[in-house]
Amino acid sequence: MTRETELWKVWWIAGLPVSWLTIGLVLLAEGARSAGHEAWGDALDVARFLLYLAWLRLAWRCSGNVSRPFWTPIAKGALCAGLVLSAMF
């Protein structure tokens, strides 16, 4: 996917696998913490955050590629909210 890719493709085609991987990484991190491996849990959380950050950058670059311009600020707001929530949890 490039800078010219339509936002909906980045949001759905790339975003769904990212969300599945994020869920898997959260479950693995919590499992590692429950087993007493806090460092592995932290490493998995960092990997989850970096995965989201990579997708965010791609979606941010493509946020202007929409048919209706009002979607650009909505998408950017949702991306920022996701970044804050990802950093918090």
Backbone as a printed PyTorch tensor [residue, N CA C, xyz], in Angstrom:
tensor([[[  0.8390,  -1.1710,   0.0000],
         [  0.0000,   0.0000,   0.0000],
         [  0.8890,   1.2410,   0.0000]],

        [[  0.4670,   2.2100,  -0.7660],
         [  1.2530,   3.4200,  -0.9160],
         [  0.4560,   4.6320,  -0.4370]],

        [[  1.0770,   5.7790,  -0.5670],
         [  0.4610,   7.0440,  -0.1680],
         [ -0.8000,   7.3450,  -0.9790]],

        [[ -0.9010,   6.7850,  -2.1710],
         [ -2.0470,   7.0440,  -3.0370],
         [ -3.2110,   6.0820,  -2.7990]],

        [[ -3.0450,   5.1120,  -1.9200],
         [ -4.0930,   4.1390,  -1.6480],
         [ -5.2730,   4.8270,  -0.9820]],

        [[ -6.4720,   4.4070,  -1.3550],
         [ -7.6690,   4.9870,  -0.7540],
         [ -7.7350,   4.6200,   0.7280]],

        [[ -8.2630,   5.5450,   1.5280],
         [ -8.2970,   5.3590,   2.9750],
         [ -9.0810,   4.1190,   3.3750]],

        [[-10.1870,   3.8360,   2.7240],
         [-10.9940,   2.6980,   3.1460],
         [-10.2260,   1.3920,   3.0060]],

        [[ -9.3440,   1.3090,   2.0230],
         [ -8.5540,   0.0870,   1.8500],
         [ -7.5570,  -0.0720,   2.9920]],

        [[ -6.9220,   1.0260,   3.3650],
         [ -5.9690,   0.9750,   4.4840],
         [ -6.7180,   0.6840,   5.7730]],

        [[ -7.8710,   1.3200,   5.9470],
         [ -8.6190,   1.1920,   7.1870],
         [ -9.1330,  -0.2310,   7.3770]],

        [[ -9.6990,  -0.8280,   6.3210],
         [-10.3180,  -2.1410,   6.4640],
         [ -9.3900,  -3.2930,   6.0760]],

        [[ -8.7370,  -3.1930,   4.9400],
         [ -7.9190,  -4.3180,   4.4690],
         [ -6.6540,  -4.4760,   5.3060]],

        [[ -6.0300,  -3.3780,   5.6920],
         [ -4.8430,  -3.4690,   6.5450],
         [ -5.2150,  -3.3920,   8.0220]],

        [[ -6.2840,  -2.6790,   8.3490],
         [ -6.6540,  -2.4690,   9.7410],
         [ -7.1960,  -3.7050,  10.4310]],

        [[ -7.9390,  -4.5340,   9.7190],
         [ -8.4740,  -5.7380,  10.3510],
         [ -7.3790,  -6.7140,  10.7790]],

        [[ -6.4050,  -7.0390,   9.9260],
         [ -5.3240,  -7.9050,  10.4200],
         [ -4.5260,  -7.2730,  11.5550]],

        [[ -4.3580,  -5.9640,  11.5120],
         [ -3.6530,  -5.2810,  12.6120],
         [ -4.4420,  -5.4340,  13.9070]],

        [[ -5.7570,  -5.3070,  13.8340],
         [ -6.5610,  -5.4580,  15.0540],
         [ -6.5050,  -6.8900,  15.5670]],

        [[ -6.5320,  -7.8810,  14.6780],
         [ -6.4300,  -9.2830,  15.1170],
         [ -5.0790,  -9.5490,  15.7660]],

        [[ -4.0220,  -9.0370,  15.1550],
         [ -2.6940,  -9.2080,  15.7470],
         [ -2.5780,  -8.4920,  17.0870]],

        [[ -3.1970,  -7.3290,  17.1870],
         [ -3.1820,  -6.5810,  18.4380],
         [ -3.8740,  -7.3750,  19.5430]],

        [[ -5.0300,  -7.9490,  19.2310],
         [ -5.7420,  -8.7600,  20.2120],
         [ -4.8810,  -9.9430,  20.6370]],

        [[ -4.2410, -10.5970,  19.6770],
         [ -3.3640, -11.7200,  19.9970],
         [ -2.1910, -11.3140,  20.8680]],

        [[ -1.6020, -10.1690,  20.5740],
         [ -0.4730,  -9.6990,  21.3750],
         [ -0.9000,  -9.3220,  22.7980]],

        [[ -2.0880,  -8.7570,  22.9420],
         [ -2.5910,  -8.4390,  24.2780],
         [ -2.7860,  -9.7230,  25.0760]],

        [[ -3.4000, -10.7300,  24.4460],
         [ -3.6210, -12.0010,  25.1430],
         [ -2.3040, -12.6780,  25.5100]],

        [[ -1.3440, -12.6550,  24.5940],
         [ -0.0350, -13.2460,  24.8920],
         [  0.6810, -12.4840,  26.0070]],

        [[  0.5910, -11.1720,  25.9800],
         [  1.2500, -10.3670,  27.0120],
         [  0.6410, -10.6430,  28.3840]],

        [[ -0.6680, -10.7190,  28.4500],
         [ -1.3150, -10.9990,  29.7360],
         [ -1.0100, -12.4210,  30.2010]],

        [[ -0.9420, -13.3490,  29.2570],
         [ -0.5650, -14.7140,  29.6170],
         [  0.8600, -14.7840,  30.1440]],

        [[  1.7460, -14.0400,  29.5280],
         [  3.1360, -14.0180,  29.9890],
         [  3.2270, -13.4110,  31.3850]],

        [[  2.4740, -12.3580,  31.6330],
         [  2.4860, -11.7470,  32.9590],
         [  1.9100, -12.6920,  34.0120]],

        [[  0.8510, -13.4050,  33.6400],
         [  0.2520, -14.3600,  34.5760],
         [  1.2120, -15.4930,  34.9150]],

        [[  2.0840, -15.8360,  33.9690],
         [  3.0640, -16.9030,  34.1890],
         [  4.3070, -16.3900,  34.9080]],

        [[  4.3290, -15.0900,  35.2230],
         [  5.4590, -14.5350,  35.9550],
         [  6.5670, -13.9770,  35.0870]],

        [[  6.2990, -13.8010,  33.8030],
         [  7.2980, -13.2700,  32.8730],
         [  6.9230, -11.8390,  32.4900]],

        [[  7.1040, -10.9360,  33.4300],
         [  6.6940,  -9.5500,  33.2030],
         [  7.4600,  -8.8950,  32.0600]],

        [[  8.7340,  -9.2200,  31.9230],
         [  9.5470,  -8.6120,  30.8590],
         [  9.0180,  -9.0050,  29.4810]],

        [[  8.6230, -10.2650,  29.3170],
         [  8.0530, -10.6930,  28.0380],
         [  6.7240, -10.0050,  27.7760]],

        [[  5.9380,  -9.8300,  28.8250],
         [  4.6740,  -9.1100,  28.6740],
         [  4.9000,  -7.6800,  28.2280]],

        [[  5.8970,  -7.0360,  28.8170],
         [  6.2210,  -5.6620,  28.4180],
         [  6.7220,  -5.6070,  26.9750]],

        [[  7.5470,  -6.5830,  26.5910],
         [  8.0690,  -6.6230,  25.2170],
         [  6.9320,  -6.8130,  24.2140]],

        [[  5.9650,  -7.6560,  24.5580],
         [  4.8160,  -7.8600,  23.6650],
         [  3.9590,  -6.6010,  23.5790]],

        [[  3.8540,  -5.8610,  24.6810],
         [  3.1190,  -4.5930,  24.6530],
         [  3.8170,  -3.5710,  23.7570]],

        [[  5.1310,  -3.5300,  23.8110],
         [  5.8860,  -2.6250,  22.9330],
         [  5.6860,  -3.0240,  21.4770]],

        [[  5.7120,  -4.3190,  21.2010],
         [  5.4840,  -4.7950,  19.8250],
         [  4.0860,  -4.4110,  19.3520]],

        [[  3.1030,  -4.5290,  20.2300],
         [  1.7220,  -4.1430,  19.8850],
         [  1.6420,  -2.6590,  19.5620]],

        [[  2.2950,  -1.8420,  20.3780],
         [  2.2750,  -0.3950,  20.1560],
         [  2.9660,  -0.0390,  18.8350]],

        [[  4.0890,  -0.6740,  18.5480],
         [  4.8040,  -0.4000,  17.2960],
         [  4.0010,  -0.8560,  16.0820]],

        [[  3.2960,  -1.9740,  16.2070],
         [  2.4260,  -2.4400,  15.1180],
         [  1.3400,  -1.4160,  14.8400]],

        [[  0.6870,  -0.9240,  15.8940],
         [ -0.3410,   0.0930,  15.7110],
         [  0.2550,   1.3670,  15.1220]],

        [[  1.4170,   1.7520,  15.5870],
         [  2.0560,   2.9680,  15.0990],
         [  2.3730,   2.8740,  13.6040]],

        [[  2.8220,   1.7110,  13.1440],
         [  3.1000,   1.5260,  11.7140],
         [  1.8210,   1.6670,  10.8980]],

        [[  0.7290,   1.0540,  11.3830],
         [ -0.5410,   1.1660,  10.6630],
         [ -1.0610,   2.5950,  10.7160]],

        [[ -0.9050,   3.2610,  11.8560],
         [ -1.3460,   4.6440,  11.9950],
         [ -0.6600,   5.5350,  10.9730]],

        [[  0.6400,   5.3740,  10.8170],
         [  1.3710,   6.2140,   9.8530],
         [  0.8360,   6.0190,   8.4310]],

        [[  0.5710,   4.7740,   8.0600],
         [  0.0360,   4.5020,   6.7310],
         [ -1.3580,   5.1070,   6.5820]],

        [[ -2.2220,   4.9150,   7.5700],
         [ -3.5770,   5.4570,   7.5020],
         [ -3.5580,   6.9850,   7.5100]],

        [[ -2.6510,   7.5790,   8.2760],
         [ -2.5600,   9.0470,   8.3300],
         [ -2.1710,   9.6010,   6.9590]],

        [[ -1.1990,   8.9470,   6.3110],
         [ -0.7700,   9.4160,   4.9870],
         [ -1.8850,   9.2840,   3.9590]],

        [[ -2.7420,   8.2960,   4.1190],
         [ -3.8180,   8.0650,   3.1470],
         [ -5.1210,   8.7380,   3.5540]],

        [[ -5.1530,   9.4580,   4.6680],
         [ -6.4120,  10.0180,   5.1590],
         [ -7.0050,  11.0720,   4.2310]],

        [[ -6.2320,  11.6410,   3.3720],
         [ -6.7600,  12.6150,   2.4240],
         [ -7.3550,  11.9840,   1.1760]],

        [[ -7.1770,  10.6850,   1.0100],
         [ -7.6710,   9.9920,  -0.1840],
         [ -9.0860,   9.4650,   0.0380]],

        [[-10.0110,  10.4000,   0.1850],
         [-11.4050,  10.0580,   0.4200],
         [-12.2790,  10.7930,  -0.5850]],

        [[-13.4700,  10.2620,  -0.8500],
         [-14.3580,  10.9230,  -1.8040],
         [-15.0800,  12.1130,  -1.1760]],

        [[-15.2990,  12.0480,   0.1370],
         [-15.9310,  13.1660,   0.8480],
         [-14.9320,  13.7120,   1.8660]],

        [[-14.5510,  14.9830,   1.7370],
         [-13.4800,  15.5390,   2.5730],
         [-13.7530,  15.5460,   4.0710]],

        [[-15.0050,  15.4330,   4.5120],
         [-15.2600,  15.4620,   5.9460],
         [-14.7400,  14.2070,   6.6420]],

        [[-14.4210,  13.1520,   5.8870],
         [-13.8860,  11.9330,   6.4930],
         [-12.4380,  12.0890,   6.9500]],

        [[-11.7040,  13.0200,   6.3670],
         [-10.2940,  13.1870,   6.7390],
         [-10.1260,  13.5550,   8.2140]],

        [[-10.7980,  14.6110,   8.7320],
         [-10.6130,  14.9150,  10.1620],
         [-11.2040,  13.8450,  11.0770]],

        [[-12.2590,  13.1770,  10.6310],
         [-12.8310,  12.0990,  11.4410],
         [-11.8290,  10.9560,  11.5640]],

        [[-11.2110,  10.5900,  10.4480],
         [-10.2190,   9.5100,  10.4660],
         [ -9.0110,   9.8950,  11.3130]],

        [[ -8.5360,  11.1170,  11.1720],
         [ -7.3800,  11.5460,  11.9630],
         [ -7.7100,  11.5890,  13.4500]],

        [[ -8.9120,  12.0170,  13.7880],
         [ -9.3250,  12.0110,  15.1900],
         [ -9.3970,  10.5980,  15.7550]],

        [[ -9.9400,   9.6720,  14.9700],
         [-10.0150,   8.2740,  15.4150],
         [ -8.6210,   7.6730,  15.5570]],

        [[ -7.7210,   8.0160,  14.6510],
         [ -6.3460,   7.5170,  14.7420],
         [ -5.6470,   8.0520,  15.9920]],

        [[ -5.8400,   9.3210,  16.2900],
         [ -5.2370,   9.9120,  17.5010],
         [ -5.8160,   9.2790,  18.7600]],

        [[ -7.1340,   9.0740,  18.7760],
         [ -7.7670,   8.4330,  19.9320],
         [ -7.2180,   7.0180,  20.1060]],

        [[ -7.0580,   6.2860,  19.0070],
         [ -6.5020,   4.9480,  19.0830],
         [ -5.0830,   4.9460,  19.6030]],

        [[ -4.2920,   5.9300,  19.2180],
         [ -2.9190,   6.0260,  19.7020],
         [ -2.8910,   6.2690,  21.2110]],

        [[ -3.7400,   7.1800,  21.6730],
         [ -3.7900,   7.4730,  23.1050],
         [ -4.2400,   6.2300,  23.8780]],

        [[ -5.2910,   5.5590,  23.3920],
         [ -5.7720,   4.3600,  24.0820],
         [ -4.7420,   3.2370,  24.0470]],

        [[ -4.0370,   3.1180,  22.9430],
         [ -3.0070,   2.0920,  22.8440],
         [ -1.8680,   2.3530,  23.8130]],

        [[ -1.5440,   3.6060,  24.0040],
         [ -0.4770,   3.9600,  24.9430],
         [ -0.9360,   3.7830,  26.3960]],

        [[ -2.2020,   4.0210,  26.6600],
         [ -2.7230,   3.9110,  28.0220],
         [ -2.8700,   2.4640,  28.4790]],

        [[ -3.2880,   1.5990,  27.5650],
         [ -3.5660,   0.2160,  27.9590],
         [ -2.5270,  -0.6440,  27.3840]]])
